[in-house]
Amino acid sequence: MVLPAVINALLPINNTDFSYGHQSYSQGGGAVCMGGILKVQVTATNSKILLSAPSSNPAVTELYVEFTQVNSKLATKSIGGSAIVTGTYGISSKLCLPADAALAEKVKTVQVLTHGGTLDNTYWDIAPGYSYISEAVAAGYATFSYDRLGTGFSDHPDPLQIVQLPIQVEIAHFIVQKLRSSGISGHSFEKVVGVGHSLGSAITQSVAAKYHQDFDALILQGTSTFFDYAFTGLASEAPQIANRDPTGLFKNLPDGYHTPSPLPETIQFAFYRYPGFNPIIFASQMARKQTNALGEMFTLGAAYAPATAFTGPVDIVNGENDYFYCGGDCTFPTNQAAAAIRAYFPAASNGSESYLAPIAGHNVNAHYSAQKAFKQMLAFLGKNGIR
């Protein structure tokens, strides 16, 4: 997107916390972003996974068959106790603020945006009209989006022993603490909102469970307590070894990184609801597909422990026709988004809300009703005094 050069003179750009720092603008305009590689040092209690990554796509398919079959014992028998992991990792990140310096100085709240599986941070900034970052910044917030460890331009360490849910939780916690205290690129914030989608919602929920004071409010997309169809959604992606993908984008990754099939029907089944999406946006998301790490799949279950000590407001936003977490109907047998708040956040404040975006599947932000979802999410924050 080309914007007037005068914007450069409005908000001073400070990339001191980023390696390979750069400046960009949000897809919808109005937000200026500084980004690059943020070095994150963390220690996490991971699990020892007692298997090797399959080395062929038929073996990958069999792994998913055994993982999702009735009475599967694969997950439990593949975990061999805990393992302490310590490391410094490069996390591709982007901090966005109003382009007007005077407005940027008034921003007190940052939203930390954590994307879901097979996606990267662009899920929050897809295109004009589909950019949550643009809408949030226009409403007076800063946003911090990043590629999870093992995705996008972030580091890709061992996909079985390193890239697991516990280390993703510690990375998110590190980012929150840095935004609250010393700041990033000269900007620190009084309030932090945790915003997640799918796997990113599980990570955000886990942060709230372990570090209940990290977030002042939560907005979670693509989650529920209803998992009956999650394995079908996972299998529908027809995962394959990422380094065999015909695009060649992942050719240097080890075998434990997987990516969905290049067939568009597999992505539509798992993540979209026809005719509620623009084919052009769908094609752009196909071109941007990313990876999942096997270690995340084997450690995901623990992420859904209730955050019993979190007392802030929670907003759960699902596509009305989310297949992964609702089997295609989030109103049956009850509102699954509302039920998830009661189950996962029993001490959440009375300002909590839920919303079902019409004619939308799992990837809410890529549907026609994304603007309605964005409006509800920002109104929820405003009603709860998170500004």
Sine and cosine of phi, psi and omega as CSV:
sin_phi,cos_phi,sin_psi,cos_psi,sin_omega,cos_omega
0.00,0.00,0.74,-0.67,0.03,-1.00
-0.99,-0.16,0.83,-0.55,0.01,-1.00
-0.85,-0.52,0.36,-0.93,-0.03,-1.00
-0.83,0.56,0.66,-0.75,-0.04,-1.00
-0.90,0.44,-0.37,0.93,-0.02,-1.00
-0.87,0.50,-0.41,0.91,0.00,-1.00
-0.86,0.50,-0.56,0.83,0.00,-1.00
-0.85,0.53,-0.49,0.87,-0.04,-1.00
-1.00,0.09,-0.16,0.99,-0.09,-1.00
-1.00,0.07,-0.78,0.62,-0.03,-1.00
-0.94,-0.34,0.93,-0.37,0.05,-1.00
-0.87,0.50,0.72,-0.69,-0.05,-1.00
-0.99,-0.14,0.82,-0.58,-0.01,-1.00
-0.83,-0.56,0.96,-0.29,-0.03,-1.00
-0.96,-0.27,0.43,0.90,-0.14,-0.99
-0.89,0.45,-0.43,0.90,-0.01,-1.00
-1.00,0.04,-0.10,0.99,-0.08,-1.00
-0.93,-0.38,0.70,-0.71,0.27,-0.96
-0.99,0.14,0.51,-0.86,-0.03,-1.00
0.81,0.59,0.69,0.72,-0.07,-1.00
-0.90,0.44,0.55,-0.84,0.02,-1.00
-0.49,-0.87,0.26,-0.96,0.05,-1.00
-0.90,-0.45,0.61,-0.79,0.05,-1.00
-0.50,-0.87,0.05,-1.00,0.05,-1.00
-0.82,-0.57,0.50,-0.87,0.02,-1.00
-0.92,0.38,0.41,-0.91,-0.05,-1.00
-0.87,0.50,-0.56,0.83,-0.02,-1.00
-1.00,0.06,-0.09,1.00,-0.02,-1.00
0.99,0.13,0.28,-0.96,0.07,-1.00
1.00,-0.01,-0.32,0.95,0.01,-1.00
-0.91,-0.42,0.75,-0.66,0.11,-0.99
-0.97,-0.24,0.67,-0.74,-0.15,-0.99
-0.81,-0.59,0.63,-0.78,0.12,-0.99
-0.89,-0.46,0.67,-0.74,-0.10,-1.00
-0.40,-0.92,-0.05,-1.00,-0.03,-1.00
0.49,-0.87,-0.48,-0.88,-0.02,-1.00
-0.98,-0.20,0.89,-0.46,0.04,-1.00
-0.99,-0.11,0.81,-0.59,0.03,-1.00
-0.99,0.16,0.82,-0.57,-0.07,-1.00
-0.84,-0.54,0.85,-0.53,0.03,-1.00
-0.96,-0.28,0.85,-0.53,-0.09,-1.00
-0.62,-0.78,0.36,-0.93,0.17,-0.99
-0.80,-0.60,0.74,-0.67,-0.05,-1.00
-0.68,-0.74,0.47,-0.88,0.11,-0.99
-1.00,-0.09,1.00,-0.06,0.02,-1.00
-1.00,0.07,-0.06,-1.00,0.08,-1.00
-0.93,-0.36,0.53,-0.85,0.17,-0.99
-0.99,0.14,0.88,-0.47,0.00,-1.00
-0.99,-0.16,0.85,-0.53,-0.18,-0.98
-1.00,-0.08,0.73,0.69,0.10,-0.99
-0.49,-0.87,0.30,-0.95,0.06,-1.00
-0.98,-0.19,0.42,-0.91,0.01,-1.00
-0.93,0.37,0.74,-0.67,0.07,-1.00
-0.84,0.55,0.60,-0.80,-0.09,-1.00
-0.96,-0.26,0.13,0.99,0.06,-1.00
-0.60,-0.80,0.42,-0.91,0.00,-1.00
-0.92,0.40,-0.59,0.81,0.12,-0.99
-0.87,0.50,-0.61,0.79,0.03,-1.00
-0.94,0.35,-0.56,0.83,0.08,-1.00
-0.89,0.45,-0.72,0.69,0.02,-1.00
-0.85,0.53,-0.70,0.72,0.02,-1.00
-0.89,0.45,-0.61,0.79,0.04,-1.00
-0.86,0.51,-0.71,0.70,-0.01,-1.00
-0.94,0.34,-0.55,0.84,0.09,-1.00
-0.88,0.48,-0.74,0.67,-0.04,-1.00
-0.94,0.33,-0.52,0.86,0.01,-1.00
-0.94,0.35,-0.57,0.82,-0.12,-0.99
-0.98,-0.21,-0.07,1.00,-0.08,-1.00
-0.94,0.33,0.31,-0.95,0.05,-1.00
-0.85,0.53,0.70,-0.72,0.05,-1.00
0.86,0.50,0.56,0.83,-0.01,-1.00
-0.92,0.39,0.69,-0.72,0.07,-1.00
-0.92,-0.39,0.09,1.00,-0.13,-0.99
-0.87,0.50,-0.71,0.70,-0.06,-1.00
-0.89,0.45,-0.71,0.70,-0.06,-1.00
-0.95,0.33,-0.64,0.77,-0.04,-1.00
-0.97,0.22,-0.19,0.98,0.00,-1.00
-1.00,-0.05,-0.07,1.00,0.01,-1.00
-0.98,-0.21,0.83,-0.56,-0.06,-1.00
-0.90,-0.44,0.73,0.69,0.00,-1.00
1.00,-0.07,-0.18,-0.98,-0.09,-1.00
-0.98,-0.20,0.28,-0.96,0.02,-1.00
-0.54,-0.84,0.80,-0.60,0.04,-1.00
-0.99,0.15,0.81,-0.59,-0.01,-1.00
-0.87,-0.49,0.79,-0.61,0.06,-1.00
-0.79,-0.61,0.71,-0.71,0.01,-1.00
-0.15,-0.99,0.23,-0.97,0.11,-0.99
-0.92,-0.40,0.81,-0.59,-0.13,-0.99
-0.80,-0.60,0.58,-0.82,0.07,-1.00
-1.00,0.05,0.86,-0.51,-0.04,-1.00
-0.91,-0.42,0.89,-0.45,0.03,-1.00
-0.93,0.36,0.86,-0.51,-0.20,-0.98
-0.66,-0.75,0.30,-0.95,-0.01,-1.00
-0.49,-0.87,0.86,-0.51,0.07,-1.00
-0.97,-0.25,0.84,-0.54,-0.06,-1.00
-0.89,-0.46,0.66,-0.76,-0.04,-1.00
-0.64,-0.77,0.25,-0.97,0.11,-0.99
-0.84,0.54,0.62,-0.79,-0.02,-1.00
-0.92,0.39,-0.46,0.89,0.03,-1.00
-0.98,0.22,0.86,-0.52,-0.07,-1.00
-0.86,0.50,-0.61,0.79,-0.01,-1.00
-0.90,0.43,-0.64,0.76,0.04,-1.00
-0.94,0.34,-0.63,0.78,-0.01,-1.00
-0.87,0.48,-0.61,0.80,-0.01,-1.00
-0.91,0.42,-0.40,0.92,-0.03,-1.00
-1.00,0.06,-0.17,0.99,-0.07,-1.00
-0.95,0.31,0.83,-0.56,-0.03,-1.00
-0.92,-0.40,-0.19,0.98,-0.10,-0.99
-0.80,-0.60,0.73,-0.68,0.06,-1.00
-0.90,-0.44,0.61,-0.79,0.09,-1.00
-0.97,-0.25,0.85,-0.53,0.03,-1.00
-1.00,-0.05,0.90,-0.44,-0.16,-0.99
-0.97,-0.25,0.89,-0.45,-0.02,-1.00
-0.90,-0.44,0.88,-0.47,-0.11,-0.99
-0.99,0.16,0.18,-0.98,-0.03,-1.00
-1.00,-0.07,-0.12,-0.99,-0.03,-1.00
-0.93,0.37,0.49,-0.87,-0.01,-1.00
0.87,0.49,0.26,0.97,0.04,-1.00
-0.84,-0.55,0.06,-1.00,0.17,-0.99
-0.71,-0.70,-0.19,-0.98,-0.12,-0.99
-0.91,0.42,-0.26,0.97,0.00,-1.00
-0.94,0.34,-0.16,0.99,0.11,-0.99
-0.83,0.56,-0.49,0.87,-0.03,-1.00
-1.00,0.02,-0.02,1.00,-0.09,-1.00
-0.46,-0.89,0.87,0.49,-0.18,-0.98
-0.96,0.28,-0.78,0.63,-0.09,-1.00
-0.19,-0.98,0.24,-0.97,0.11,-0.99
-0.81,0.59,0.76,-0.65,-0.07,-1.00
1.00,0.03,-0.22,0.98,0.00,-1.00
-0.78,-0.63,0.50,0.87,-0.06,-1.00
-0.91,-0.41,0.97,-0.24,0.09,-1.00
-0.92,0.40,-0.54,0.84,0.02,-1.00
-0.86,0.51,-0.73,0.68,-0.01,-1.00
-0.88,0.48,-0.67,0.74,-0.03,-1.00
-0.93,0.37,-0.66,0.75,-0.02,-1.00
-0.92,0.40,-0.68,0.74,0.01,-1.00
-0.92,0.39,-0.63,0.78,0.05,-1.00
-0.88,0.47,-0.46,0.89,0.01,-1.00
-1.00,0.07,0.02,1.00,0.10,-1.00
0.98,-0.21,0.25,0.97,0.00,-1.00
-0.95,-0.31,0.36,-0.93,0.27,-0.96
-0.99,-0.11,0.40,-0.92,0.10,-0.99
-0.78,-0.62,0.56,-0.83,0.12,-0.99
-0.79,-0.61,0.95,-0.32,0.02,-1.00
-0.93,-0.38,0.44,-0.90,-0.06,-1.00
-0.42,-0.91,0.39,-0.92,0.15,-0.99
-1.00,0.10,0.83,-0.55,0.04,-1.00
-0.84,0.54,0.44,-0.90,0.09,-1.00
-0.78,0.62,0.77,-0.64,-0.01,-1.00
1.00,-0.01,0.11,0.99,0.04,-1.00
-0.72,-0.70,0.34,-0.94,0.11,-0.99
0.81,0.58,-0.75,-0.66,-0.03,-1.00
-1.00,-0.10,0.11,0.99,0.10,-1.00
-0.97,0.22,0.23,-0.97,0.02,-1.00
-0.87,0.49,0.46,-0.89,0.01,-1.00
-0.83,-0.56,0.97,0.25,0.04,-1.00
-0.97,0.24,-0.19,-0.98,-0.05,-1.00
-0.76,0.65,0.87,-0.49,-0.10,-0.99
-0.97,0.24,-0.18,0.98,0.04,-1.00
-0.98,-0.19,-0.77,0.63,-0.14,-0.99
-1.00,-0.02,-0.40,0.92,-0.05,-1.00
-0.97,-0.25,-0.80,0.60,-0.10,-0.99
-0.99,0.16,1.00,0.06,0.00,-1.00
-0.75,-0.66,0.15,-0.99,-0.03,-1.00
-0.88,0.48,-0.67,0.74,-0.03,-1.00
-0.85,0.52,-0.64,0.77,-0.02,-1.00
-0.96,0.28,-0.52,0.86,0.09,-1.00
-0.90,0.43,-0.61,0.79,0.03,-1.00
-0.90,0.44,-0.70,0.72,-0.01,-1.00
-0.92,0.39,-0.56,0.83,0.06,-1.00
-0.91,0.42,-0.71,0.70,0.03,-1.00
-0.88,0.47,-0.66,0.75,0.02,-1.00
-0.89,0.46,-0.69,0.73,0.04,-1.00
-0.84,0.54,-0.72,0.70,-0.01,-1.00
-0.88,0.48,-0.72,0.70,0.00,-1.00
-0.86,0.50,-0.73,0.68,-0.03,-1.00
-0.90,0.44,-0.61,0.79,0.02,-1.00
-0.93,0.37,-0.63,0.78,0.03,-1.00
-0.92,0.39,-0.54,0.84,-0.01,-1.00
-0.98,0.18,-0.56,0.83,-0.16,-0.99
-0.98,-0.21,-1.00,-0.02,-0.08,-1.00
-0.95,0.30,-0.37,0.93,0.02,-1.00
1.00,0.08,0.16,-0.99,0.04,-1.00
-0.80,-0.60,0.79,-0.61,-0.02,-1.00
0.80,0.60,0.66,0.76,0.08,-1.00
0.99,0.14,0.13,0.99,-0.05,-1.00
-0.84,-0.55,0.85,-0.53,0.13,-0.99
-0.85,-0.52,0.28,-0.96,-0.19,-0.98
-0.67,-0.74,0.51,-0.86,0.01,-1.00
-0.99,0.16,-0.56,0.83,-0.05,-1.00
-0.79,-0.62,0.53,-0.85,0.01,-1.00
-0.75,-0.66,0.78,-0.63,0.07,-1.00
-0.95,-0.30,0.79,-0.62,0.07,-1.00
-1.00,0.02,0.86,-0.51,-0.01,-1.00
-0.84,-0.55,0.82,-0.58,-0.03,-1.00
-0.70,-0.71,0.29,-0.96,0.12,-0.99
-0.73,-0.69,0.82,-0.58,0.11,-0.99
0.83,0.56,-0.89,-0.45,0.05,-1.00
-0.84,0.55,-0.58,0.82,0.08,-1.00
-0.91,0.42,-0.52,0.85,0.10,-0.99
-0.93,0.36,-0.63,0.78,0.04,-1.00
-0.89,0.46,-0.66,0.75,0.04,-1.00
-0.90,0.44,-0.72,0.70,-0.02,-1.00
-0.89,0.45,-0.66,0.75,0.06,-1.00
-0.88,0.47,-0.64,0.76,0.01,-1.00
-0.91,0.41,-0.62,0.79,0.07,-1.00
-0.88,0.47,-0.71,0.71,0.00,-1.00
-0.90,0.44,-0.52,0.85,0.02,-1.00
-0.96,0.28,-0.64,0.77,-0.06,-1.00
-1.00,0.05,-0.60,0.80,-0.04,-1.00
-0.80,-0.60,0.98,0.22,-0.21,-0.98
-0.93,0.37,-0.22,0.98,0.02,-1.00
-0.99,-0.12,0.04,1.00,0.00,-1.00
-0.90,0.43,-0.66,0.75,-0.14,-0.99
-0.92,-0.40,0.61,-0.79,0.11,-0.99
-1.00,0.04,-0.39,0.92,0.03,-1.00
-0.35,-0.94,0.33,-0.94,0.01,-1.00
-0.78,-0.62,0.65,-0.76,0.19,-0.98
-0.78,-0.63,0.89,-0.46,-0.09,-1.00
-0.85,-0.53,0.82,-0.58,0.09,-1.00
-0.97,-0.23,0.51,-0.86,0.15,-0.99
0.89,0.46,0.83,0.56,0.04,-1.00
-0.48,-0.87,0.37,-0.93,0.08,-1.00
-0.15,-0.99,-0.08,-1.00,0.11,-0.99
-0.99,-0.17,0.08,1.00,-0.12,-0.99
-0.97,-0.23,0.97,-0.23,-0.11,-0.99
-0.95,-0.31,0.15,0.99,-0.13,-0.99
-0.86,0.52,-0.49,0.87,-0.06,-1.00
-0.94,-0.34,0.06,1.00,-0.04,-1.00
-0.89,0.46,-0.65,0.76,-0.01,-1.00
-0.93,0.37,-0.57,0.82,0.07,-1.00
-0.91,0.42,-0.67,0.74,0.05,-1.00
-0.88,0.47,-0.67,0.75,0.03,-1.00
-0.89,0.47,-0.73,0.68,-0.02,-1.00
-0.91,0.42,-0.54,0.84,-0.04,-1.00
-0.90,0.44,-0.38,0.92,0.04,-1.00
-0.93,0.38,-0.29,0.96,-0.08,-1.00
0.76,0.65,0.87,0.48,-0.10,-1.00
-0.86,0.51,0.55,-0.84,0.04,-1.00
-0.69,-0.73,0.26,-0.97,0.06,-1.00
-0.90,0.44,0.81,-0.58,-0.14,-0.99
-0.87,0.49,-0.59,0.81,-0.05,-1.00
-0.96,0.30,-0.07,1.00,0.11,-0.99
-0.99,-0.15,-0.05,1.00,-0.04,-1.00
-0.87,0.50,0.70,-0.71,-0.08,-1.00
-0.90,0.43,-0.29,0.96,0.03,-1.00
-0.94,0.34,-0.42,0.91,-0.06,-1.00
0.98,0.22,0.06,1.00,-0.06,-1.00
-0.91,0.42,-0.45,0.89,-0.13,-0.99
-0.89,-0.46,0.40,0.92,-0.17,-0.99
-0.89,0.46,-0.37,0.93,-0.04,-1.00
-0.99,-0.13,0.07,1.00,-0.02,-1.00
-1.00,0.08,0.49,-0.87,0.07,-1.00
-0.94,0.34,0.22,-0.97,-0.16,-0.99
-0.90,0.44,-0.35,0.93,-0.05,-1.00
-0.98,0.22,0.01,1.00,0.15,-0.99
-0.99,-0.10,0.78,-0.62,-0.03,-1.00
-0.88,-0.47,0.41,-0.91,0.03,-1.00
-0.63,-0.78,0.45,-0.89,0.00,-1.00
-0.90,0.43,0.34,-0.94,0.09,-1.00
-0.82,0.57,0.52,-0.85,0.05,-1.00
-0.96,0.28,-0.07,1.00,0.01,-1.00
-0.97,0.24,0.81,-0.58,-0.06,-1.00
-0.88,0.47,-0.47,0.88,-0.02,-1.00
-0.89,0.46,-0.54,0.84,-0.01,-1.00
-0.93,0.36,-0.62,0.79,0.02,-1.00
-0.94,0.33,-0.66,0.75,0.00,-1.00
-0.88,0.48,-0.72,0.69,-0.04,-1.00
-0.85,0.52,-0.71,0.70,-0.12,-0.99
-0.98,0.21,-0.57,0.82,-0.26,-0.97
-0.84,-0.55,-0.17,0.99,-0.15,-0.99
-0.78,-0.63,0.28,-0.96,0.09,-1.00
-0.77,-0.64,0.92,-0.39,0.02,-1.00
-0.98,0.18,0.66,-0.75,0.08,1.00
-0.99,-0.17,0.58,0.82,-0.15,-0.99
-1.00,0.10,0.29,0.96,-0.01,-1.00
-0.66,-0.75,0.43,-0.90,0.03,-1.00
-0.99,0.13,0.82,-0.57,-0.01,-1.00
-0.84,0.55,-0.50,0.86,0.02,-1.00
-0.93,0.36,-0.68,0.73,0.05,-1.00
-0.91,0.42,-0.66,0.75,0.03,-1.00
-0.85,0.52,-0.71,0.71,0.00,-1.00
-0.90,0.44,-0.61,0.79,0.01,-1.00
-0.92,0.40,-0.59,0.81,0.03,-1.00
-0.95,0.31,-0.57,0.82,0.11,-0.99
-0.86,0.51,-0.68,0.74,-0.03,-1.00
-0.93,0.36,-0.40,0.92,-0.04,-1.00
-0.99,-0.16,0.13,0.99,-0.08,-1.00
-0.82,0.57,0.52,-0.86,-0.08,-1.00
-0.83,-0.55,-0.42,-0.91,-0.14,-0.99
-0.86,-0.50,0.32,-0.95,0.26,-0.97
-0.87,-0.49,0.48,-0.88,0.08,-1.00
-0.98,-0.21,0.65,-0.76,-0.01,-1.00
-0.85,0.53,-0.56,0.83,0.00,-1.00
-0.88,0.48,-0.52,0.85,0.04,-1.00
-0.93,0.36,-0.66,0.75,-0.02,-1.00
-0.88,0.48,-0.64,0.77,-0.07,-1.00
-0.99,0.17,-0.19,0.98,-0.02,-1.00
-0.86,-0.51,0.16,0.99,-0.08,-1.00
-0.93,0.36,-0.58,0.82,-0.15,-0.99
-0.81,0.59,-0.65,0.76,-0.05,-1.00
-0.92,0.39,-0.28,0.96,-0.05,-1.00
-0.93,0.38,-0.31,0.95,-0.10,-0.99
-0.99,-0.11,0.35,0.94,0.12,-0.99
-0.93,0.37,0.65,-0.76,-0.01,-1.00
-0.87,0.50,0.62,-0.78,0.08,-1.00
-1.00,-0.03,0.98,0.22,-0.19,-0.98
-0.94,0.35,-0.39,0.92,-0.05,-1.00
-1.00,-0.09,-0.07,1.00,0.00,-1.00
-0.98,0.18,0.82,-0.57,-0.10,-1.00
-0.90,-0.43,0.06,1.00,0.03,-1.00
-0.98,0.18,0.03,-1.00,0.03,-1.00
-0.98,0.22,0.54,-0.84,-0.02,-1.00
-0.80,-0.61,0.70,-0.71,0.08,-1.00
-0.84,-0.54,0.86,-0.51,0.07,-1.00
-0.94,-0.34,0.84,-0.55,-0.12,-0.99
-0.85,-0.53,0.92,-0.40,0.03,-1.00
-0.87,-0.49,0.45,-0.89,0.26,-0.96
-0.91,0.41,0.70,-0.72,-0.03,-1.00
-0.83,0.55,-0.47,0.88,-0.06,-1.00
-0.92,-0.40,0.51,0.86,0.04,-1.00
-0.84,0.55,0.85,-0.52,-0.01,-1.00
-0.99,0.13,-0.67,0.74,-0.04,-1.00
-0.81,0.58,-0.77,0.63,-0.18,-0.98
-0.94,-0.35,0.05,1.00,0.03,-1.00
-0.65,-0.76,0.01,1.00,-0.06,-1.00
0.91,0.42,0.34,0.94,0.05,-1.00
0.99,-0.15,-0.11,0.99,0.01,-1.00
-0.57,-0.82,0.99,-0.14,-0.07,-1.00
-0.98,0.20,0.05,1.00,0.09,-1.00
-0.99,-0.12,-0.08,1.00,-0.11,-0.99
-0.91,-0.42,0.69,-0.72,-0.16,0.99
-0.98,0.18,-0.03,1.00,0.07,-1.00
-0.48,-0.88,0.09,-1.00,0.05,-1.00
-0.92,0.40,0.95,-0.31,-0.11,-0.99
-0.92,0.38,-0.51,0.86,0.02,-1.00
-0.92,0.38,-0.72,0.70,0.02,-1.00
-0.90,0.43,-0.64,0.77,0.00,-1.00
-0.90,0.44,-0.57,0.82,-0.01,-1.00
-0.92,0.40,-0.58,0.81,0.04,-1.00
-0.88,0.48,-0.72,0.69,-0.03,-1.00
-0.90,0.44,-0.60,0.80,-0.08,-1.00
-0.98,0.18,-0.68,0.74,-0.11,-0.99
-1.00,0.00,-0.42,0.91,-0.10,-0.99
-0.73,-0.68,0.93,0.38,-0.10,-0.99
-0.90,0.44,-0.36,0.93,-0.01,-1.00
-0.97,-0.24,0.19,0.98,0.00,-1.00
-0.87,0.49,0.48,-0.88,-0.06,-1.00
-0.94,0.34,0.26,-0.97,-0.02,-1.00
-0.92,0.39,-0.22,0.97,0.03,-1.00
-0.99,0.17,0.09,1.00,-0.02,-1.00
-0.92,0.38,0.52,-0.85,-0.04,-1.00
-0.61,-0.79,0.20,-0.98,0.16,-0.99
-0.65,-0.76,0.38,-0.93,-0.03,-1.00
-0.48,-0.88,0.64,-0.76,0.08,-1.00
-0.90,-0.43,0.92,-0.40,-0.01,-1.00
-0.96,0.28,0.79,-0.61,-0.09,-1.00
-0.93,0.36,0.58,-0.81,0.03,-1.00
0.72,0.69,0.80,0.60,-0.02,-1.00
-0.67,-0.74,0.64,-0.77,0.08,-1.00
-1.00,-0.07,-0.48,-0.87,-0.14,-0.99
-0.90,0.43,-0.68,0.74,-0.03,-1.00
-1.00,0.06,0.98,0.19,-0.13,-0.99
-0.81,0.59,-0.70,0.71,-0.14,-0.99
-0.92,0.40,-0.24,0.97,-0.04,-1.00
-0.98,-0.18,0.21,0.98,0.00,-1.00
-0.96,-0.29,0.27,-0.96,0.02,-1.00
-0.84,0.54,-0.53,0.84,-0.07,-1.00
-1.00,0.10,0.19,0.98,0.00,-1.00
-0.84,0.55,-0.67,0.74,-0.03,-1.00
-0.88,0.48,-0.60,0.80,0.05,-1.00
-0.91,0.42,-0.64,0.76,0.03,-1.00
-0.91,0.42,-0.70,0.72,0.01,-1.00
-0.86,0.50,-0.69,0.73,-0.01,-1.00
-0.87,0.49,-0.69,0.73,0.01,-1.00
-0.91,0.42,-0.68,0.74,-0.03,-1.00
-0.88,0.48,-0.70,0.72,-0.03,-1.00
-0.96,0.28,-0.57,0.82,0.07,-1.00
-0.91,0.42,-0.62,0.79,0.06,-1.00
-0.84,0.54,-0.71,0.71,0.01,-1.00
-0.90,0.43,-0.70,0.71,-0.01,-1.00
-0.87,0.49,-0.68,0.73,-0.01,-1.00
-0.91,0.42,-0.41,0.91,0.01,-1.00
-0.99,-0.13,0.18,0.98,0.07,-1.00
0.94,0.33,0.35,0.94,0.05,-1.00
-1.00,-0.06,0.99,-0.10,-0.08,-1.00
-0.75,-0.66,0.00,0.00,0.00,0.00
